[in-house]
Amino acid sequence: MSAHSPVEVLTFGCRLNLVESEAMRRAAVAAGERDLVIVNTCAVTAEAVRQARQAIRRTARSRPQARIVATGCAVETERAPFAQMREISAIVPNADKGAASTWGAPALSATEAGIAGHTRGFVAIQNGCDHRCTFCIIPFGRGASRSVPAAQAVAQIAGLAASSHRDVVLTGVDLTSWGADLPNTPRLGELVTQILTELPELPRLRLSSLDVAEIDPLLLNTLAREKRLMPYLHLSLQAGNDLVLKRMKRRHSRADAIRVCAELRARRPDLVFGADLIAGFPTETEAMHEDSLSLIEECGLTHIHAFPYSPRPGTPAARMPQVAPEVARARAARLRDAGAAAFLRHLDAQVGRRITVLVERGGTGRAEDFTPVHRPGGEPGTMVSGEVSGHDGRALLLHRSS
């Protein structure tokens, strides 16, 4: 018998994968699995696929008696390479991984999770994507957009709140498309309003990545008036140059991104923005890259997730004229450096402000705007308040109230 946990899940990629991983783990435990490792893969970049394959080989060496099951988007989009790995005992299609019956367990929810090691709860309200950005392989791995009905989402969040989760994150592949496939085609703003109205006991509600082309008016208004909807938004921007955005088949322009950020901040001045940015997209020139660099300041972005473009087989962008990988990596580094400087300015601006922190494990916490806080004090899962006394370049330091 392995000294490890009976069921271990290795997760790569997005928060949705994190939710699904916890559901798989619970189902496998309920089914009585022993010495099982589930590898939940990601296909967003070639690096993510490489890391998953490397983890499978490493696990097979360290736990030779364990049964390794592979699932996730990379397994879906690049089935043959994974099927040829002798270390893998079985492959579970993405469409089946959330079903408790796949793991031989009684019915369990695969869309909400209080995840071990996390003080925040996560609720997957949407899956799949109907858009076809030219760089993205995910629609091929997850299929068409599907929405969780509002009543079901509210019930799942209520369950998390009842189990002492004070900060809940709504997540999905294309979160702002929620409702398009439901009767009467509700928008995300309606769901958020319903959650906050029906669950007054929930202190904090967060949204994961948003598409600026789909932020509806009710969501804008709710952000402005409802303080329990946390003032941090992660935006799927990808680039700051209009021609690059057009070649990516994005549905917003540079001006749209700047306008949305300005409008949101005007309605809620404490709002903080993060963003995804791709460096070295095919045909990107140095001048086009400079447009992405300057977007960080023009949109007031403080949390940057920048990465070099990675061609995904079968996508239109993979057939476009490519930027040299070393150039893409250098441009990604410049974006990260600009993001780090913006984040440092953000930390400086917080000194002297009063904040409330959700205490996490490991001596850290998160402010309302998701800024990390070092050693806030208190037990994990509790809220503490105080004045920001300074920062160490990575996180805020809190002077606790008496």
C-alpha positions in Angstrom: 0.0 0.0 0.0 1.4 3.4 -1.0 2.2 5.9 1.7 0.5 8.5 -0.4 -3.2 9.5 -0.3 -5.4 6.7 -1.7 -6.4 9.1 -4.5 -4.2 11.9 -5.8 -5.1 14.3 -8.5 -2.5 16.4 -10.4 -4.2 19.4 -12.0 -2.9 21.6 -14.8 -4.5 24.7 -16.3 -7.6 26.6 -15.4 -9.8 27.0 -12.3 -12.5 24.9 -14.0 -10.0 22.0 -14.1 -9.4 22.6 -10.4 -13.2 22.2 -9.7 -13.4 19.1 -11.9 -10.3 17.6 -10.2 -11.9 17.9 -6.8 -15.1 16.3 -8.1 -13.1 13.4 -9.5 -11.2 13.0 -6.4 -14.3 12.8 -4.2 -16.0 10.4 -6.6 -13.0 8.1 -6.7 -12.7 8.1 -2.9 -16.4 7.4 -2.6 -15.9 4.4 -4.9 -13.2 3.0 -2.7 -10.3 3.6 -5.1 -6.8 2.9 -3.7 -3.4 4.0 -5.0 -4.9 6.0 -7.9 -3.4 9.1 -9.5 -5.6 11.1 -11.8 -3.8 13.6 -14.1 -6.1 16.3 -15.3 -4.4 17.9 -18.3 -4.5 21.3 -20.0 -4.1 22.0 -23.8 -3.8 25.8 -23.7 0.0 25.7 -24.5 2.5 23.2 -25.7 4.3 23.7 -22.4 1.2 22.7 -20.4 1.0 19.5 -22.4 4.7 18.9 -21.9 4.4 19.4 -18.1 1.5 16.9 -17.9 3.4 14.2 -19.8 6.4 14.9 -17.6 4.3 14.6 -14.5 2.9 11.2 -15.6 6.4 9.8 -16.2 7.6 11.2 -12.8 4.6 9.7 -11.0 5.2 6.3 -12.6 8.8 6.3 -11.3 7.9 7.5 -7.8 4.8 5.4 -7.4 5.2 2.3 -9.6 2.3 0.5 -8.0 -0.2 3.3 -8.6 -2.8 3.2 -11.4 -2.5 6.4 -13.5 -5.6 7.7 -15.3 -5.2 10.7 -17.7 -8.0 13.0 -18.6 -8.5 16.7 -19.5 -8.2 18.9 -22.6 -4.7 17.8 -23.7 -5.9 14.1 -23.7 -8.9 15.2 -25.8 -7.0 17.2 -28.4 -3.8 15.1 -28.5 -5.1 11.7 -27.8 -2.5 9.6 -29.7 0.6 10.8 -27.8 -1.1 10.1 -24.4 -2.5 6.8 -25.6 1.0 5.6 -26.5 2.4 6.3 -23.0 2.9 3.0 -21.2 2.7 4.7 -17.8 -1.0 5.4 -18.3 -3.5 2.7 -17.2 -6.6 4.4 -18.7 -7.8 7.5 -20.5 -11.1 9.2 -19.5 -12.6 11.6 -22.1 -13.3 15.1 -21.0 -17.1 14.6 -21.5 -17.0 11.7 -19.0 -14.7 12.9 -16.3 -17.3 14.7 -14.3 -19.7 11.8 -14.1 -19.6 10.0 -10.7 -20.4 6.8 -12.6 -17.1 7.0 -14.4 -15.4 6.4 -11.1 -17.9 3.9 -9.9 -19.3 6.3 -7.2 -22.7 7.5 -6.2 -23.9 10.8 -7.7 -21.8 13.7 -6.7 -21.8 17.3 -8.0 -19.0 18.0 -10.5 -19.7 21.7 -10.6 -18.9 22.9 -7.1 -16.1 22.2 -4.8 -14.7 23.1 -1.4 -11.2 22.2 -2.5 -8.7 20.8 0.0 -6.1 23.4 0.8 -8.3 26.3 -0.5 -10.3 28.6 1.7 -12.2 29.8 -1.4 -15.0 27.8 -2.9 -15.3 27.4 -6.7 -18.5 26.9 -8.7 -18.3 26.0 -12.3 -21.4 27.6 -13.9 -20.3 27.2 -17.5 -18.3 24.9 -19.7 -17.2 24.8 -23.4 -17.0 27.6 -25.8 -18.9 28.7 -29.0 -16.2 31.1 -30.2 -13.3 30.2 -32.4 -10.3 32.3 -31.5 -7.7 31.4 -34.0 -5.0 30.5 -31.4 -7.3 28.4 -29.1 -7.7 24.6 -29.0 -10.0 24.5 -26.0 -13.3 24.4 -27.9 -12.1 21.2 -29.5 -11.4 19.8 -26.1 -14.5 20.9 -24.3 -17.2 21.3 -26.9 -20.0 23.8 -27.2 -20.9 26.3 -24.4 -23.2 24.8 -21.7 -24.6 26.7 -18.8 -25.6 25.5 -15.3 -29.2 26.6 -14.5 -29.4 29.5 -12.1 -31.3 27.6 -9.4 -28.7 24.9 -9.4 -25.8 27.4 -9.2 -27.5 29.2 -6.3 -28.0 25.9 -4.5 -24.4 24.9 -4.9 -23.1 28.3 -3.6 -25.5 28.0 -0.7 -23.9 24.7 0.2 -20.5 26.2 0.1 -21.6 29.1 2.3 -23.1 26.7 4.8 -19.8 24.8 5.0 -18.0 28.0 6.0 -16.7 29.1 2.6 -16.8 32.9 2.9 -15.3 33.6 -0.6 -16.8 31.9 -3.6 -15.6 32.1 -7.2 -17.8 31.6 -10.3 -15.7 30.0 -13.0 -16.1 28.6 -16.5 -14.3 28.4 -19.9 -16.2 31.4 -21.3 -17.9 32.8 -18.2 -19.6 35.8 -19.8 -21.4 33.5 -22.3 -23.4 32.0 -19.3 -27.1 31.7 -20.0 -27.0 31.9 -23.8 -28.2 28.2 -24.0 -30.8 28.5 -21.2 -34.5 29.4 -21.6 -35.0 33.2 -22.1 -31.2 33.5 -22.5 -30.4 35.2 -19.2 -27.1 37.1 -18.9 -24.4 36.7 -16.3 -25.5 39.9 -14.5 -28.8 38.3 -13.8 -27.2 35.3 -12.2 -24.8 37.4 -10.1 -27.7 39.6 -8.9 -29.8 36.5 -8.0 -26.9 34.9 -6.1 -26.4 38.1 -4.0 -30.1 38.6 -3.4 -30.9 35.0 -2.4 -27.7 34.4 -0.3 -27.2 37.4 2.0 -25.1 35.2 4.2 -22.4 35.0 1.5 -19.7 37.7 2.3 -17.7 37.5 -0.9 -18.5 36.6 -4.5 -15.8 36.6 -7.2 -15.8 36.2 -11.0 -13.1 34.5 -13.0 -11.9 35.6 -16.4 -14.3 37.8 -18.4 -14.6 38.7 -22.1 -14.9 42.5 -22.4 -17.1 42.0 -25.5 -19.8 40.3 -23.3 -20.0 42.2 -20.1 -23.7 43.0 -19.8 -25.2 46.3 -18.4 -26.7 44.6 -15.3 -23.3 43.2 -14.4 -21.8 46.6 -14.7 -24.5 48.1 -12.4 -24.1 45.2 -9.9 -20.4 45.7 -9.7 -21.0 49.4 -9.0 -23.5 49.0 -6.2 -22.8 45.6 -4.5 -19.8 45.6 -2.3 -20.0 41.8 -1.8 -19.1 41.4 -5.4 -15.3 41.7 -5.0 -13.5 44.5 -6.8 -11.2 42.4 -8.9 -11.8 41.4 -12.5 -9.5 39.3 -14.7 -10.0 40.2 -18.3 -9.4 38.1 -21.4 -7.6 40.8 -23.5 -4.9 38.8 -25.2 -3.4 41.7 -27.2 -3.4 45.5 -27.5 -3.1 45.9 -31.2 -6.2 45.9 -33.4 -4.8 44.0 -36.3 -3.5 41.3 -34.0 -6.9 41.1 -32.3 -8.6 40.8 -35.6 -6.2 38.0 -36.6 -6.9 36.3 -33.3 -10.6 36.6 -34.1 -11.3 38.4 -30.9 -14.5 40.3 -30.7 -13.2 43.5 -29.1 -10.8 46.3 -30.2 -8.1 48.1 -28.2 -10.4 51.0 -27.7 -13.1 48.7 -26.4 -10.7 47.3 -23.7 -9.7 50.8 -22.6 -13.3 52.0 -22.6 -14.6 49.1 -20.6 -11.9 49.5 -18.0 -12.5 53.2 -17.7 -16.2 52.8 -17.4 -15.9 50.1 -14.7 -13.4 52.1 -12.7 -15.6 55.2 -12.9 -18.4 53.2 -11.4 -16.2 51.5 -8.8 -12.9 53.3 -8.1 -11.5 50.5 -6.0 -11.7 48.0 -8.9 -8.5 46.2 -9.8 -7.8 44.5 -13.1 -5.8 41.5 -14.2 -5.5 40.3 -17.8 -4.2 37.6 -20.1 -1.7 38.8 -22.7 -0.1 36.7 -25.5 3.3 37.7 -26.8 4.6 36.8 -30.2 1.3 36.0 -31.9 1.9 35.1 -35.6 2.7 38.2 -37.7 3.2 40.4 -34.6 5.7 43.1 -35.2 7.7 45.0 -32.6 5.3 48.0 -33.0 2.3 45.7 -32.4 4.0 44.3 -29.3 4.5 47.9 -28.0 0.7 48.3 -28.3 0.3 45.4 -25.9 2.9 46.9 -23.5 1.2 50.3 -23.5 -2.2 48.7 -22.9 -1.0 47.7 -19.4 -0.9 51.4 -18.4 -3.8 52.6 -20.5 -6.2 50.0 -18.9 -4.6 50.3 -15.5 -3.8 46.6 -15.3 -2.0 45.3 -12.2 -2.1 41.5 -12.3 -0.6 40.3 -15.6 -0.6 36.7 -16.9 1.7 37.0 -20.0 3.0 34.1 -21.9 4.6 33.5 -25.3 2.3 32.3 -28.2 2.4 28.5 -28.6 1.1 27.0 -31.8 -1.6 24.5 -31.2 -2.0 21.9 -34.0 -5.3 22.2 -35.9 -5.8 25.9 -35.1 -5.8 28.6 -37.8 -3.1 30.6 -36.1 -0.7 27.6 -36.4 -0.8 28.0 -40.2 0.0 31.8 -40.0 3.5 33.2 -40.4 5.2 32.5 -37.1 7.2 34.8 -34.8 10.6 33.2 -33.8 10.1 31.4 -30.4 13.0 33.3 -28.8 11.4 36.6 -29.9 8.1 35.6 -28.4 9.7 34.6 -25.2 11.6 37.9 -25.0 8.4 39.9 -25.6 6.5 37.8 -22.9 9.3 38.7 -20.5 8.9 42.4 -21.2 5.2 42.1 -20.6 5.8 40.4 -17.3 8.3 43.1 -16.3 5.8 45.8 -17.1 3.2 43.9 -15.2 5.5 43.6 -12.2 6.2 47.3 -12.2 2.4 48.0 -12.4 1.8 45.6 -9.5 4.5 47.3 -7.4 2.8 50.7 -8.0 -0.4 49.1 -6.9 1.2 47.8 -3.7 2.6 51.3 -3.0 -0.9 52.8 -3.4 -2.4 50.5 -0.8 -0.2 51.6 2.1 -2.3 53.4 4.7 -5.6 51.9 3.5 -7.9 49.8 5.6 -8.6 46.3 4.2 -10.3 43.1 5.1 -8.4 39.9 4.5 -9.6 36.4 4.0 -6.9 34.3 5.8 -5.5 31.4 3.8 -3.2 28.6 4.7 0.5 29.1 4.8 0.5 32.5 6.5 -1.1 34.4 3.6 -4.4 36.0 2.8 -6.3 37.9 0.1 -7.6 41.4 0.3 -11.0 42.3 -1.3 -9.2 43.2 -4.6 -7.3 39.8 -4.5 -4.0 41.4 -3.5 -1.9 38.9 -1.5 -1.3 39.7 2.2 1.6 38.2 4.2 1.0 36.9 7.7 -2.4 38.5 8.3 -3.0 36.5 11.5 -6.1 34.5 12.3 -7.2 31.0 11.4 -7.6 30.0 7.7 -11.0 30.8 6.5 -11.6 33.7 8.9 -11.7 37.4 8.0 -9.4 40.0 9.6 -9.2 43.7 9.2 -6.5 46.3 9.6 -4.4 49.0 8.0 -1.8 48.3 5.4 1.5 49.2 7.0 3.7 48.4 4.0 4.7 45.7 1.6 7.6 43.5 0.7 7.4 43.8 -3.1 5.2 40.7 -3.4 2.4 41.2 -0.8 0.9 43.6 1.6 1.8 43.8 5.3 -1.1 44.3 7.7 -1.3 46.1 11.0 -4.1 44.3 12.8 -6.8 46.3 14.5 -6.9 46.1 18.3 
